[in-house]
Amino acid sequence: MRLNILSLWLLLLSCNDTTKQHLSENAEDSVAGFDTSVSNLDSLSKEDMPVVFSTGVADTVIYFSVEGLSSEGSEIKAHYINDTITEAQWDIFGETGRITIKYDFFKNGTIQATEKQYLYKVQMSDVQSPNDIALKDTISYLFDTSGVIKTVMDKDFTDVYPDFRAKVPLVLRNK
């Protein structure tokens, strides 16, 4: 009997994912200012960068809720390896569609963005499956950590990187 209880307790403990944090923009940990050693971040003022403390785990995923950008809301899922951001996906929901922006961060300070614009085929409240959503356009572009575009753009893109930079740290701070 004790062995069964112990086994059940270990199973439940191992299923608990402690590497995820969900922070709103008003979270106490998102106080401005921290030191970083990532290249090409010199153009960012320390006051403009949010602080999120390291989890002490090599592979971490953190969700950020960004208020005020869209009336329907938006969420960023950021992936960190050894406390440095490697990729992020930002879903921005609108009344008639949504935009998904995937950021891939490279060690040289370059960021590749792939933006997909979707339109709802039905009212937003009636969306039930992927069949109710249509891909309108896909745009890819490169820029640096300060937001300066490095590729020629022949299409309009959603310029929200300054909002991203204000909410999501590129490096997690050690406690």
N, C-alpha and C positions, 0 to 999 in steps of 0.2 A: 504494500500500500504506500509506504513512504517513497519507494522508488518511483511509483507512478506519479505521485504528487511532485516529486523533484523533477522528473522528466517533463511533466506538463509545465512547470514553472520555467525551466530552461528553454523550452520551446517557445513560450510566450515572450520571454526576454530576448531571444534571438530574433524574433519577428519584429521587434520594436526598432524602427529606423530612426536613430538619433542624429543622423547627419542632415536632416531637413529642418529648416527654420522657416517660419512664415512671418514676414515683417511688413507692417503697413508703413506708409511714409511718415507716420507720426510715432513710430516705435522709438523707445528710449535709446536703443543702440545706434540709431541713425543720426547721432550728433556729428557735426562737421569737424574735419581735421584729423589727418593721420599721416605718418611717414610711410613711404613706399620706396622700393628699390627697382620697380619695373621700369624698363627703358621707355623713353619718349613720353613720360608723364610730367616733365618739367613745365609744360605749358598750362597744367591744371593747378589752380591755386588750392592750397590745403583746405581753405574755408569752403570751397565748392564741392569737396568730396565727402560723401557720407562714410561713417564708420560702422562696420559690422565686425564683431570680434571672431577670431578664428575658432573653429570647432575642435581643432586639434586632430582632425581626421584628414587624411590625404585627399580623399575624394568627397566633395561636398556639393549638395544642391540646395539653393536657397530661393524661395519664392518671394517676390516683392509685388505688392499691390500699389499701383500708381493712380492716385485720385486726381480728378480735375482735367485730365487730358481728353476724356471722352465721357459723355453722359452715361454710356452703357458700361464703362469700366475698362480696365486693362490690367494685365498681369505679366510679370517678367519671371522667367525661370532661368536662373543663372547657375552655371556649372563651374566649380572651382577645383583645380588640382593643385595640391600643396599651397593652398591659400591664394592662388592667382587665377583670375577668371580665364577660362578657355573658350567658352561659348555661352550664348544666352539666346532665349527665344522670347519675343515680346508679342503677345496677342492683344490687339487693340480692337475692342468691340464697338460697333456702331449700329445705328438703327436699321440701315439698309445693307450692311455687310461687315466684314472684319478685315483687318490687316495683320499679317503675321510677318515679323521681321526676325530673321535668324542672323545673329552676329557671331562670327568666328574670329577669335583674337589670336594674333600671331606674335611670337617673341620679339620681332623687330618693330613692334608698335603699330603694325598695319591691322586693320579690321576689315573683313569682308562681310558685307551685308547682302542678304538675299531677302527681298521683300515680295510677299505674295499678297495680292489684293483679291478678296473674295466678295461676291455679291450674293445676298440671300434671294432665292427664287420665290420665297413665301415671306410672310410677315415674320419678324424675328421671333416672336412668341410661338410661332407654328413650326419652327425648325425642329425636325425630329431625327433626321439622318443626314449623312454626307450628300445624299441625292438632292437635298434642299439647298445646297450651296454650290455656286459655280465659281471657278477660278477665272478672274477677269484679266489679270496681268501678273507677270513675274519680272522683277528688276533686280539686277546684281550690280554692286558698285564697291569700290575700295575707298577707305579714308583712314586717317590716322587718329590717335587717341584724343586729339584736340578737336576733331570733327572736320578737318580740312579734307575735301574730296580729292582723291588721287586719280580718278578715272573720268573719262569724258562721258557725260550723261546726255542721252538723246530723249529721255523720258522724264516726267516728273516723278519724284520720289517723296516719301513722307519723311521730312526732316525733323525727327524727334530725338536724335542722339543727344542734344544738350539736356533734354529731360531725363534720358537714360543715365547720363553721366552724373546728374544731380541726385539720383536715387540709388544707383547701384555702384558699390565700390569695385574697383578693378583688382584690388588686393585686400584680403581680410587682415585685420589688425590683430597682432598678438596681445593677449591680456597682460 
